[in-house]
Structure formats: C-alpha cells, structure tokens
Amino acid sequence: MKVGTLVLTAALLLPSIAAAMGCSGREHQVQSCAAGTTWDANSQSCVKIVNS
C-alpha cells in the first residue's frame, strides 16, 4: 500500500511542480513569424521589423 500511495502522490505533485517551474503557460510557447516580422510579447503577435 505504501508504494501505491507514493506513486499516487508523485503523480499528483509532478504537474504542479512543473507549472511552478514555468513549464506551462502561453508565454513559453515558441512563436513563428513570417520573414520581416518578429514576435512582440506585449501585443502577443507578430509585428513588422522597422529598420531605423
């Protein structure tokens, strides 16, 4: 019984630990933008690269 309890506890805690370490959420997804654009984290969209 103790092994089963340990396995169940680990299965319940591991996703929480991963989320606390920053392994989930939209801000960590890789975003691909078209050529001539780059990802803007503030607007959460691709924006045109302006050379000044």
The 8 nearest C-alpha neighbors of each residue, nearest first, counted from 0:
[[1, 3, 2, 4, 5, 6, 7, 8],
 [0, 2, 4, 3, 5, 6, 7, 8],
 [3, 1, 5, 4, 0, 6, 7, 8],
 [4, 2, 6, 0, 5, 1, 7, 8],
 [3, 5, 1, 7, 2, 6, 8, 0],
 [4, 6, 2, 8, 3, 7, 9, 1],
 [7, 5, 3, 9, 8, 4, 10, 2],
 [6, 8, 10, 4, 9, 5, 3, 11],
 [7, 9, 5, 11, 10, 6, 4, 12],
 [10, 8, 12, 6, 11, 7, 13, 5],
 [11, 9, 7, 8, 12, 13, 6, 14],
 [10, 12, 8, 9, 13, 7, 14, 15],
 [11, 13, 9, 15, 10, 14, 8, 16],
 [12, 14, 16, 15, 10, 9, 11, 17],
 [15, 13, 17, 16, 12, 18, 11, 10],
 [16, 14, 18, 12, 13, 17, 19, 11],
 [15, 17, 19, 13, 18, 14, 12, 20],
 [18, 16, 14, 20, 22, 15, 19, 13],
 [19, 17, 15, 21, 22, 20, 23, 16],
 [20, 18, 16, 21, 17, 15, 22, 23],
 [21, 19, 17, 18, 22, 16, 23, 15],
 [22, 20, 18, 19, 23, 17, 24, 27],
 [23, 21, 18, 17, 20, 24, 27, 19],
 [24, 22, 18, 21, 27, 25, 17, 26],
 [23, 25, 26, 27, 22, 28, 21, 18],
 [24, 26, 27, 28, 23, 29, 43, 22],
 [27, 25, 24, 28, 40, 23, 29, 43],
 [28, 26, 25, 24, 29, 23, 22, 21],
 [27, 29, 25, 26, 30, 24, 23, 22],
 [28, 30, 27, 31, 26, 25, 38, 32],
 [29, 31, 28, 32, 38, 45, 44, 27],
 [32, 30, 29, 33, 38, 37, 45, 36],
 [31, 33, 45, 37, 36, 30, 38, 34],
 [34, 32, 36, 35, 31, 37, 45, 47],
 [33, 35, 36, 32, 37, 47, 48, 31],
 [36, 34, 48, 47, 33, 37, 32, 46],
 [37, 35, 47, 48, 46, 34, 33, 32],
 [36, 38, 45, 46, 32, 48, 39, 47],
 [37, 39, 45, 44, 40, 46, 32, 30],
 [40, 38, 41, 44, 43, 42, 45, 46],
 [39, 41, 43, 42, 38, 44, 26, 45],
 [42, 40, 39, 43, 44, 38, 45, 26],
 [41, 43, 44, 40, 39, 45, 38, 46],
 [44, 42, 40, 41, 39, 38, 45, 26],
 [45, 43, 42, 39, 38, 46, 40, 41],
 [44, 46, 38, 37, 32, 36, 39, 47],
 [47, 45, 36, 37, 38, 44, 39, 48],
 [46, 48, 36, 35, 49, 37, 45, 38],
 [49, 47, 36, 35, 37, 46, 50, 34],
 [48, 50, 47, 51, 35, 36, 46, 37],
 [51, 49, 48, 47, 35, 36, 37, 46],
 [50, 49, 48, 47, 35, 36, 46, 37]]
